[in-house]
């Protein structure tokens, strides 16, 4: 990415990336790449920001589906559901280290701001 002069990074959800979280965040910081990640714990670990489905809500929805299936519903008859609540988490300490100013309008929309 550095060789190709990338200006930003998007890290998609993947078990491999999760196991390399600290390394990926460290490399992004070392190379001054603003990055957005898939879950809030990445921002808590030093990543710049995350925008992702609310995992608590998704887990609760999965439990409802399991309950329906255990009560006899056929999985093929259940509708496919998409996440409806997303969370934006911004790490201002990381933004400052990258020399970025986060617009106040974006900070107001954030569900959590890490200072």
Secondary structure, DSSP 8 states (H G I E B T S, - for coil): -TTTT--EEE----HHHHHTHHHHHHHHHHTT-EEEESSHHHHHTT-SEEEEE-HHHHHHHHHHHHHHHHTT--GGGS-------EEEEEEHHHHHHTT----HHHHHH-SEEE-
